[in-house]
Amino acid sequence: MPTINGKACVANGTPVDKVFSDGKQVYGRNLLRNSNFSVGDNYANFSNSTGGIITVDNMTALKIDAKGAVGKNAGIFILAINPPTSQIPQPCSYQIKIKSEVDGITAYLGYQGSLTTNCKEIILTTKWQTFKVNGELFTNGNFAFRIYVYSAATIYVTNCKLEQSNVATPWTPAPEDVM
């Protein structure tokens, strides 16, 4: 029986990919390393943007400055770690905690190489919001979760999660971050 060690789900010292309770999935392994940016911006790659780690509202977050990227996609992609096979089985679910410096910024969540039509469109506000997408991310063999905008904006992200699941479960760090 898997046990929760307060940060990741393990059984006999080995990370568990999924946990079910009463037939419902309650835990999914986060495939994104350092997804709360607590140890810097390792694993996050900037695209047509700049940024860094800051504290916002008493939380560690990644600041993404895309103010000079009008008309082209700008943001970050976060590489997934240790995919269980050569391609992450479909479907995948994902989530992100995100906010913007101004209300009304449109952002897109998807995978590296995806077109806007393959991404989830979200509207950002100046308040933290958690967006969860259940079973819609099709990675096309790419192992990078992508957050981007097409307009001049500064956004903040934390607690990103990509998991093999039909249901986005509560955020947890990748087991590799805590073991």
TAUR-V234766 format. One record per pair of residues at least 12 apart in sequence whose C-alpha atoms are under 10 Angstrom apart, sorted by sequence separation. I is the first residue (numbers start at 1). GAP is how many residues later the second one is. If there is no record, write none. Layout:
BEGIN
[[I;GAP] [I;GAP]]
END
This chain:
BEGIN
[[2;12] [4;12] [16;12] [17;12] [18;12] [32;12] [40;12] [41;12] [51;12] [52;12] [63;12] [64;12] [107;12] [108;12] [109;12] [120;12] [159;12] [160;12] [161;12] [162;12] [2;13] [3;13] [16;13] [17;13] [40;13] [50;13] [51;13] [52;13] [96;13] [107;13] [108;13] [109;13] [120;13] [147;13] [159;13] [160;13] [161;13] [2;14] [15;14] [17;14] [39;14] [40;14] [49;14] [50;14] [51;14] [62;14] [95;14] [107;14] [108;14] [159;14] [37;15] [38;15] [49;15] [50;15] [51;15] [94;15] [106;15] [107;15] [108;15] [145;15] [2;16] [3;16] [37;16] [38;16] [48;16] [49;16] [50;16] [94;16] [106;16] [107;16] [120;16] [145;16] [2;17] [36;17] [37;17] [47;17] [48;17] [49;17] [50;17] [105;17] [106;17] [107;17] [119;17] [120;17] [145;17] [1;18] [9;18] [44;18] [46;18] [48;18] [49;18] [50;18] [104;18] [105;18] [106;18] [118;18] [119;18] [144;18] [8;19] [9;19] [10;19] [46;19] [47;19] [48;19] [49;19] [104;19] [105;19] [106;19] [118;19] [119;19] [143;19] [8;20] [9;20] [40;20] [41;20] [46;20] [48;20] [49;20] [103;20] [104;20] [105;20] [118;20] [8;21] [38;21] [39;21] [40;21] [41;21] [48;21] [103;21] [104;21] [105;21] [118;21] [8;22] [37;22] [38;22] [40;22] [41;22] [47;22] [48;22] [102;22] [103;22] [104;22] [109;22] [4;23] [36;23] [37;23] [38;23] [100;23] [101;23] [102;23] [103;23] [36;24] [37;24] [38;24] [48;24] [49;24] [50;24] [51;24] [99;24] [100;24] [101;24] [102;24] [103;24] [109;24] [114;24] [36;25] [37;25] [47;25] [48;25] [49;25] [50;25] [51;25] [99;25] [100;25] [101;25] [102;25] [114;25] [137;25] [35;26] [36;26] [47;26] [48;26] [49;26] [50;26] [98;26] [99;26] [100;26] [101;26] [110;26] [111;26] [113;26] [114;26] [137;26] [35;27] [47;27] [48;27] [49;27] [98;27] [99;27] [100;27] [110;27] [111;27] [112;27] [113;27] [119;27] [120;27] [121;27] [122;27] [130;27] [137;27] [46;28] [47;28] [48;28] [98;28] [99;28] [100;28] [109;28] [110;28] [111;28] [112;28] [113;28] [114;28] [119;28] [121;28] [128;28] [129;28] [130;28] [132;28] [135;28] [137;28] [46;29] [47;29] [98;29] [99;29] [100;29] [110;29] [111;29] [112;29] [113;29] [119;29] [126;29] [128;29] [130;29] [131;29] [132;29] [133;29] [134;29] [135;29] [136;29] [137;29] [45;30] [46;30] [47;30] [98;30] [99;30] [111;30] [112;30] [125;30] [126;30] [128;30] [130;30] [135;30] [136;30] [44;31] [45;31] [46;31] [97;31] [98;31] [99;31] [111;31] [112;31] [113;31] [114;31] [124;31] [134;31] [135;31] [136;31] [44;32] [45;32] [46;32] [75;32] [77;32] [79;32] [96;32] [97;32] [98;32] [111;32] [112;32] [113;32] [114;32] [116;32] [134;32] [135;32] [43;33] [44;33] [45;33] [74;33] [75;33] [77;33] [78;33] [79;33] [96;33] [97;33] [98;33] [111;33] [112;33] [113;33] [133;33] [134;33] [135;33] [43;34] [44;34] [45;34] [73;34] [77;34] [78;34] [96;34] [97;34] [110;34] [111;34] [112;34] [133;34] [134;34] [43;35] [44;35] [73;35] [77;35] [95;35] [96;35] [97;35] [110;35] [111;35] [112;35] [132;35] [133;35] [134;35] [42;36] [43;36] [44;36] [61;36] [62;36] [63;36] [64;36] [76;36] [77;36] [95;36] [96;36] [109;36] [110;36] [111;36] [132;36] [133;36] [41;37] [42;37] [43;37] [61;37] [63;37] [94;37] [95;37] [96;37] [109;37] [110;37] [131;37] [132;37] [43;38] [94;38] [95;38] [108;38] [109;38] [110;38] [132;38] [93;39] [94;39] [95;39] [108;39] [109;39] [93;40] [94;40] [107;40] [108;40] [109;40] [92;41] [93;41] [94;41] [107;41] [108;41] [92;42] [93;42] [94;42] [106;42] [107;42] [108;42] [35;43] [73;43] [91;43] [92;43] [93;43] [94;43] [106;43] [107;43] [34;44] [35;44] [91;44] [92;44] [93;44] [105;44] [106;44] [107;44] [33;45] [35;45] [90;45] [91;45] [92;45] [93;45] [105;45] [106;45] [32;46] [33;46] [90;46] [91;46] [92;46] [105;46] [107;46] [31;47] [32;47] [33;47] [90;47] [91;47] [92;47] [105;47] [106;47] [31;48] [32;48] [33;48] [90;48] [91;48] [105;48] [107;48] [31;49] [32;49] [33;49] [89;49] [90;49] [98;49] [105;49] [30;50] [31;50] [32;50] [88;50] [89;50] [90;50] [95;50] [105;50] [30;51] [31;51] [32;51] [88;51] [89;51] [94;51] [96;51] [102;51] [31;52] [87;52] [88;52] [89;52] [101;52] [102;52] [31;53] [87;53] [88;53] [100;53] [101;53] [102;53] [87;54] [88;54] [100;54] [101;54] [86;55] [87;55] [88;55] [99;55] [100;55] [101;55] [85;56] [86;56] [87;56] [99;56] [100;56] [31;57] [86;57] [98;57] [99;57] [100;57] [98;58] [99;58] [97;59] [98;59] [99;59] [36;60] [83;60] [97;60] [98;60] [35;61] [36;61] [82;61] [96;61] [97;61] [98;61] [80;62] [81;62] [96;62] [97;62] [98;62] [31;63] [79;63] [80;63] [81;63] [95;63] [96;63] [97;63] [30;64] [79;64] [80;64] [95;64] [96;64] [97;64] [28;65] [78;65] [79;65] [80;65] [95;65] [96;65] [77;66] [78;66] [79;66] [94;66] [95;66] [96;66] [17;67] [77;67] [78;67] [79;67] [94;67] [95;67] [76;68] [77;68] [78;68] [93;68] [94;68] [95;68] [76;69] [77;69] [78;69] [93;69] [94;69] [57;70] [76;70] [77;70] [92;70] [93;70] [94;70] [57;71] [75;71] [76;71] [77;71] [92;71] [93;71] [94;71] [74;72] [75;72] [76;72] [91;72] [92;72] [93;72] [94;72] [74;73] [75;73] [76;73] [91;73] [92;73] [93;73] [94;73] [95;73] [73;74] [74;74] [75;74] [89;74] [90;74] [91;74] [92;74] [93;74] [94;74] [95;74] [97;74] [73;75] [74;75] [75;75] [88;75] [89;75] [90;75] [91;75] [92;75] [93;75] [94;75] [95;75] [96;75] [72;76] [73;76] [74;76] [88;76] [89;76] [90;76] [91;76] [92;76] [93;76] [95;76] [72;77] [73;77] [74;77] [94;77] [71;78] [72;78] [73;78] [74;78] [75;78] [70;79] [71;79] [72;79] [73;79] [74;79] [75;79] [69;80] [70;80] [71;80] [72;80] [75;80] [83;80] [84;80] [69;81] [70;81] [71;81] [76;81] [80;81] [83;81] [66;82] [67;82] [69;82] [70;82] [78;82] [80;82] [64;83] [66;83] [67;83] [68;83] [69;83] [70;83] [78;83] [80;83] [64;84] [66;84] [67;84] [68;84] [69;84] [78;84] [66;85] [67;85] [68;85] [66;86] [67;86] [65;87] [66;87] [67;87] [65;88] [66;88] [67;88] [64;89] [65;89] [66;89] [64;90] [65;90] [63;91] [64;91] [65;91] [63;92] [64;92] [62;93] [63;93] [64;93] [81;93] [61;94] [62;94] [63;94] [80;94] [82;94] [61;95] [62;95] [63;95] [81;95] [60;96] [61;96] [62;96] [60;97] [61;97] [62;97] [59;98] [60;98] [61;98] [45;99] [47;99] [49;99] [59;99] [60;99] [44;100] [46;100] [47;100] [48;100] [49;100] [56;100] [43;101] [44;101] [45;101] [46;101] [47;101] [55;101] [56;101] [44;102] [46;102] [54;102] [49;103] [51;103] [53;103] [49;104] [50;104] [51;104] [52;104] [53;104] [49;105] [51;105] [53;105] [32;111] [31;112] [32;112] [31;113] [32;113] [31;114] [37;120] [38;120] [36;121] [37;121] [38;121] [35;122] [36;122] [37;122] [35;123] [36;123] [37;123] [34;124] [35;124] [36;124] [34;125] [35;125] [36;125] [34;126] [35;126] [32;127] [33;127] [34;127] [35;127] [32;128] [33;128] [31;129] [32;129] [33;129] [30;130] [31;130] [32;130] [30;131] [31;131] [32;131] [29;132] [30;132] [31;132] [28;133] [29;133] [30;133] [31;133] [28;134] [29;134] [30;134] [28;135] [29;135] [36;135] [27;136] [28;136] [29;136] [35;136] [36;136] [28;137] [35;137] [36;137] [27;138] [28;138] [35;138] [36;138] [39;138] [28;139] [30;139] [34;139] [35;139] [38;139] [25;140] [27;140] [28;140] [29;140] [30;140] [32;140] [33;140] [34;140] [25;141] [26;141] [27;141] [28;141] [30;141] [32;141] [33;141] [25;142] [26;142] [27;142] [28;142] [29;142] [30;142] [31;142] [32;142] [33;142] [34;142] [35;142] [24;143] [25;143] [26;143] [27;143] [28;143] [29;143] [30;143] [31;143] [32;143] [33;143] [34;143] [25;144] [26;144] [27;144] [28;144] [29;144] [30;144] [31;144] [32;144] [33;144] [34;144] [18;145] [27;145] [29;145] [30;145] [31;145] [32;145] [17;146] [18;146] [28;146] [29;146] [30;146] [17;147] [18;147] [17;148] [18;151] [17;158] [15;159] [16;159] [15;160] [14;161] [15;161] [9;163] [7;164] [8;164] [9;164] [15;164] [7;165] [8;165] [9;165] [10;165] [14;165] [6;166] [7;166] [8;166] [9;166] [13;166] [7;167] [8;167] [7;168] [8;168] [8;169] [10;169] [7;170] [8;170] [7;171] [8;171] [6;172] [7;172] [5;173] [5;174]]
END
